[in-house]
Amino acid sequence: MPRRKLTPFQPWETKNNDGIEKRYFRLGATIMASETMRTLSPNAFKVYCYMRLESAGKRSFTFPHTKYCSYMSKPTFYKARDELIEHGFIDIVQNNKNLRKANIYMFSDRWKTL
């Protein structure tokens, strides 16, 4: 299989000198302009972006404590996560709290109808 050519980011879009990012995500203009997205708190938007990055383009993903603890406190994360669920951006597929494992989340399109 031929290797894809990497398109570097512009200097103001990345910290890397060569402009090559190993991980990034797409965010469409319509979701950004939606009323539902604009009503999110800054922390909820931040968590959503980190979740998009962590998911690597997949709809279902895990978001372990080790990922979010460097961004914010546990109560702040849970408040932001619950806001994302309430606004229809994510759903909890599997709650693994009692198993001491990362929860499994899934991106949702419920935000379109809220």
C-alpha positions in Angstrom: 0.0 0.0 0.0 1.5 3.4 -1.0 2.3 5.7 1.8 0.3 8.9 1.9 2.0 12.2 1.6 1.8 14.2 4.8 0.6 17.8 4.5 2.3 20.0 7.0 0.4 22.4 9.2 1.2 26.1 8.9 3.7 27.5 11.4 0.9 29.2 13.5 -1.1 26.0 13.7 1.6 23.7 15.3 4.5 23.8 17.7 6.5 21.4 15.6 9.2 23.0 13.4 8.5 20.6 10.5 4.7 21.2 10.7 3.9 17.5 10.8 1.4 16.4 13.5 0.9 12.7 14.4 -2.6 13.3 15.8 -5.2 15.9 14.9 -9.0 16.0 14.4 -11.5 17.6 12.1 -14.3 19.9 13.3 -16.9 21.0 10.8 -18.1 24.6 10.4 -21.8 23.6 10.9 -21.1 21.9 14.3 -19.1 24.9 15.4 -21.8 27.3 14.4 -24.6 25.3 15.9 -26.5 26.8 18.8 -25.9 23.7 20.9 -22.1 24.0 20.5 -22.1 27.7 21.3 -24.0 27.1 24.5 -21.3 24.7 25.9 -19.1 25.9 28.7 -15.4 26.4 27.9 -14.5 23.4 29.9 -17.1 21.2 28.1 -15.8 22.4 24.7 -12.2 21.7 25.9 -13.2 18.1 26.9 -15.0 17.6 23.7 -11.9 18.6 21.7 -9.7 16.3 23.8 -12.1 13.4 23.3 -12.1 14.0 19.6 -8.3 13.8 19.6 -8.3 10.7 21.8 -10.8 8.9 19.7 -8.5 9.0 16.6 -11.5 9.4 14.3 -13.5 6.5 15.7 -17.1 6.9 17.0 -16.5 4.8 20.2 -13.5 5.5 22.4 -12.2 5.4 25.9 -11.1 8.4 27.8 -9.1 7.3 30.8 -8.4 9.3 34.0 -4.7 9.6 33.0 -5.8 11.6 29.9 -8.0 14.2 31.5 -6.3 14.6 34.9 -3.5 16.6 33.2 -6.1 19.0 31.8 -8.5 19.6 34.7 -9.6 18.3 38.1 -11.9 15.2 38.3 -15.0 17.2 39.4 -14.5 19.7 36.6 -14.1 16.8 34.1 -17.3 15.1 35.3 -19.3 18.3 35.2 -18.1 19.0 31.6 -18.7 15.3 30.6 -22.3 15.5 32.0 -22.8 18.7 30.0 -21.7 17.0 26.8 -24.1 14.2 27.5 -26.9 16.6 28.2 -26.3 18.5 25.0 -26.2 15.4 22.9 -22.5 15.3 21.9 -21.5 12.0 23.7 -23.1 9.0 25.3 -21.7 6.6 27.8 -21.7 3.1 26.2 -20.2 1.3 29.2 -19.7 2.6 32.7 -16.8 0.9 34.2 -16.4 2.8 37.4 -16.8 -0.3 39.6 -14.3 -2.2 37.5 -11.7 0.6 37.8 -11.4 0.8 34.1 -11.9 3.6 31.6 -15.5 4.2 30.5 -16.4 3.6 26.9 -17.9 6.6 25.2 -19.5 7.2 21.8 -20.0 10.4 19.9 -23.7 11.1 19.3 -25.6 13.2 16.8 -28.4 14.0 19.3 -27.0 17.6 19.4 -28.6 18.2 16.0 -32.2 17.9 17.4 -31.7 19.6 20.7 
